[in-house]
């Protein structure tokens, strides 16, 4: 099988980060550290967080030599294609998310799309994905699952969405995954318990990879009897109704 040829010699490395304050080398392979050490050009969601992450992994690396482009809701779309100029000049670049894996539930997907269009090689590196970790530990259908991002904030719309996902999960025998802004987590769990069939399973995966981590799957009826505080704690929710 022949090698694919790319238009430019510079590669775009997708660099995973931790999901919280844990020691990076407990969740990231040595290869991530080595590649990070070889790069000075980065596209990041938040410059301060990115610099902290690099410093944690490579305390000796010169921060002054780093060239960081910020990719977030304030970035002008016209600026974004220019972020990959280093790759076009033959230099490797890194794309870093705020937490977890770039390009998955993450604005970095836009950069990856442009890289493919421009003929730049994209290299994903191994690291923690909260969505996959939650799915692995949920006991739900790992052969078929769907991620929906955030559900509606409006109570009526959210109720309809929850009911729709429950129907979908039964019809397709498919796990339905979603997230919530951490300060609204408790309300989300309450809404799920109130609107789902008592036998529908709900998985809550909280503080993944952190010392306070837990992943619990039980029925809506059982969650109703459970007291748990998810306030301001990163969590993934998964639901599945038996068909």
C-alpha positions as CSV (number, residue, x, y, z in Angstrom):
1,X,0.0,0.0,0.0
2,X,1.6,3.3,-1.2
3,X,2.0,6.4,0.9
4,X,-0.5,9.1,0.4
5,X,1.2,12.3,-0.7
6,X,0.2,15.6,0.9
7,X,0.5,19.1,-0.6
8,X,2.6,20.4,2.3
9,X,5.3,18.8,4.5
10,X,4.1,20.5,7.7
11,X,1.7,18.3,9.7
12,X,-1.2,19.2,12.1
13,X,-0.9,17.2,15.3
14,X,-4.1,17.0,17.3
15,X,-2.9,17.2,20.9
16,X,-5.1,15.9,23.7
17,X,-5.2,17.6,27.1
18,X,-6.3,16.4,30.5
19,X,-10.0,16.6,31.7
20,X,-9.1,18.4,34.9
21,X,-6.3,19.1,37.3
22,X,-4.7,15.7,37.3
23,X,-1.0,15.0,36.5
24,X,-0.9,15.0,32.7
25,X,1.4,12.0,32.5
26,X,-1.1,9.9,34.3
27,X,-3.5,10.1,31.4
28,X,-1.3,11.1,28.4
29,X,1.2,8.8,26.7
30,X,4.9,9.7,26.5
31,X,4.5,10.2,22.7
32,X,2.3,13.3,23.4
33,X,5.0,14.9,25.5
34,X,7.7,14.1,22.9
35,X,5.7,15.6,20.0
36,X,4.7,18.6,22.1
37,X,8.4,19.2,22.8
38,X,9.1,19.3,19.0
39,X,6.4,22.0,18.3
40,X,6.4,25.8,18.8
41,X,3.4,26.7,16.7
42,X,-0.1,26.0,18.1
43,X,-3.8,26.7,17.5
44,X,-5.5,26.7,20.9
45,X,-8.9,27.5,22.4
46,X,-7.5,29.5,25.3
47,X,-3.9,30.7,25.4
48,X,-3.5,30.8,29.2
49,X,-4.8,27.3,29.6
50,X,-2.6,26.0,26.7
51,X,0.5,27.6,28.1
52,X,-0.2,26.0,31.5
53,X,-0.7,22.6,29.9
54,X,2.6,22.9,28.0
55,X,4.4,24.0,31.2
56,X,3.0,21.1,33.2
57,X,4.2,18.6,30.6
58,X,7.5,20.4,29.7
59,X,8.6,22.8,32.4
60,X,11.9,23.4,30.6
61,X,10.3,24.4,27.3
62,X,10.7,28.1,26.5
63,X,7.4,29.8,26.6
64,X,8.8,32.8,24.7
65,X,9.4,30.7,21.6
66,X,5.7,29.6,21.4
67,X,3.5,31.1,18.7
68,X,-0.2,30.6,19.7
69,X,-3.3,31.4,17.6
70,X,-6.5,31.6,19.6
71,X,-9.5,29.8,18.2
72,X,-12.8,30.6,20.0
73,X,-16.1,32.4,19.6
74,X,-14.2,35.8,19.3
75,X,-12.1,34.6,16.4
76,X,-12.9,36.2,13.0
77,X,-13.7,33.4,10.5
78,X,-11.5,35.2,7.9
79,X,-8.5,34.8,10.2
80,X,-8.8,31.0,10.6
81,X,-7.3,29.7,7.3
82,X,-4.2,31.8,8.0
83,X,-3.6,29.8,11.2
84,X,-2.2,26.9,9.2
85,X,0.4,29.0,7.4
86,X,3.2,27.3,9.4
87,X,2.2,23.9,8.0
88,X,2.3,25.4,4.5
89,X,5.8,26.7,5.2
90,X,6.9,23.1,6.2
91,X,6.6,23.4,10.0
92,X,4.6,21.1,12.1
93,X,1.8,22.6,14.2
94,X,-0.3,21.4,17.2
95,X,-4.0,21.9,17.8
96,X,-5.1,21.9,21.4
97,X,-8.5,21.8,23.0
98,X,-9.5,23.3,26.4
99,X,-10.1,19.8,27.7
100,X,-9.8,16.3,26.2
101,X,-9.5,15.6,22.5
102,X,-9.4,18.3,19.8
103,X,-12.1,18.3,17.2
104,X,-14.6,16.3,19.3
105,X,-17.3,18.6,20.7
106,X,-14.7,21.2,20.2
107,X,-14.2,24.3,17.8
108,X,-11.0,22.7,16.5
109,X,-13.0,20.7,14.1
110,X,-13.1,23.7,11.8
111,X,-9.3,23.8,11.6
112,X,-9.2,20.1,10.9
113,X,-11.7,20.6,8.1
114,X,-9.5,23.3,6.5
115,X,-6.4,21.2,6.9
116,X,-8.0,18.4,4.9
117,X,-9.2,20.8,2.2
118,X,-5.7,22.4,2.0
119,X,-3.9,19.0,1.7
120,X,-2.2,19.1,5.2
121,X,-1.7,15.8,7.0
122,X,-3.7,15.5,10.2
123,X,-2.3,13.3,12.9
124,X,-4.5,12.5,15.9
125,X,-2.8,11.6,19.2
126,X,-4.1,9.4,22.0
127,X,-5.7,11.0,25.0
128,X,-8.8,11.1,27.2
129,X,-12.1,11.6,25.5
130,X,-14.8,12.1,28.1
131,X,-17.5,11.0,25.6
132,X,-15.7,7.6,24.9
133,X,-14.7,7.0,28.6
134,X,-18.3,7.6,29.7
135,X,-19.6,5.3,26.9
136,X,-17.0,2.5,27.8
137,X,-18.1,2.5,31.4
138,X,-21.9,3.0,30.9
139,X,-22.9,-0.6,30.1
140,X,-25.0,0.8,27.2
141,X,-24.8,-0.1,23.5
142,X,-21.2,0.5,22.5
143,X,-22.1,-0.8,18.9
144,X,-24.4,2.2,18.3
145,X,-24.4,5.5,20.0
146,X,-25.0,9.2,19.2
147,X,-23.6,12.4,20.7
148,X,-25.9,15.4,20.7
149,X,-23.9,18.1,22.5
150,X,-26.1,20.4,24.6
151,X,-29.9,20.0,24.8
152,X,-32.3,23.0,24.7
153,X,-32.3,25.4,27.7
154,X,-36.1,26.2,27.4
155,X,-37.9,23.8,29.7
156,X,-40.7,22.8,27.3
157,X,-38.2,22.3,24.4
158,X,-35.9,20.3,26.6
159,X,-38.8,18.0,27.7
160,X,-39.6,17.3,24.0
161,X,-36.0,16.7,23.2
162,X,-35.6,14.2,26.2
163,X,-38.7,12.3,25.0
164,X,-37.4,12.3,21.4
165,X,-34.0,10.9,22.5
166,X,-35.8,8.2,24.6
167,X,-37.9,7.1,21.6
168,X,-34.8,7.2,19.3
169,X,-32.9,5.0,21.8
170,X,-35.6,2.4,21.9
171,X,-36.3,2.4,18.1
172,X,-32.6,2.2,17.1
173,X,-31.3,0.3,20.2
174,X,-28.9,3.2,20.5
175,X,-27.3,5.0,23.4
176,X,-27.9,8.8,23.4
177,X,-25.1,10.9,24.8
178,X,-25.3,14.6,25.7
179,X,-23.7,17.2,28.0
180,X,-24.8,20.2,30.1
181,X,-23.2,23.4,31.4
182,X,-21.8,22.2,34.7
183,X,-23.8,24.6,36.9
184,X,-27.0,23.2,35.3
185,X,-26.2,19.5,35.8
186,X,-28.5,19.0,38.8
187,X,-31.4,20.5,36.9
188,X,-30.6,18.2,33.9
189,X,-30.7,15.1,36.1
190,X,-34.0,16.2,37.6
191,X,-35.5,16.8,34.2
192,X,-34.4,13.4,33.0
193,X,-35.9,11.7,36.0
194,X,-39.1,13.6,35.6
195,X,-39.6,13.0,31.9
196,X,-38.2,9.6,31.2
197,X,-40.0,6.2,31.6
198,X,-39.1,4.8,35.1
199,X,-37.3,1.8,33.5
200,X,-35.1,3.9,31.1
201,X,-31.5,3.7,32.1
202,X,-29.5,6.9,32.7
203,X,-25.7,7.0,33.0
204,X,-24.0,9.9,34.8
205,X,-20.3,10.0,34.3
206,X,-18.8,12.7,36.5
207,X,-15.3,14.1,37.0
208,X,-13.8,11.5,34.6
209,X,-10.1,10.7,35.3
210,X,-10.1,12.8,38.5
211,X,-9.9,11.3,42.1
212,X,-13.6,12.2,42.6
213,X,-14.7,10.3,39.5
214,X,-17.8,8.2,39.4
215,X,-19.7,6.5,36.6
216,X,-23.2,5.2,37.6
217,X,-25.9,3.7,35.4
218,X,-29.3,3.0,36.8
219,X,-33.0,3.4,35.9
220,X,-34.8,6.7,36.1
221,X,-36.8,5.3,39.0
222,X,-33.7,4.5,40.9
223,X,-32.1,7.9,40.2
224,X,-35.3,9.4,41.7
225,X,-34.4,7.9,45.0
226,X,-30.7,8.9,44.8
227,X,-29.2,12.1,46.2
228,X,-26.2,13.3,44.3
229,X,-24.6,16.7,43.8
230,X,-23.3,17.4,40.2
231,X,-23.2,21.2,40.6
232,X,-20.2,22.7,38.7
233,X,-18.7,19.2,38.1
234,X,-18.0,18.1,34.5
235,X,-20.4,15.4,33.6
236,X,-21.6,13.3,30.6
237,X,-25.2,12.0,30.5
238,X,-26.3,8.9,28.5
239,X,-29.8,7.5,28.3
240,X,-31.1,4.3,26.7
241,X,-34.6,2.7,26.8
242,X,-34.9,-0.9,26.1
243,X,-36.9,-1.6,22.9
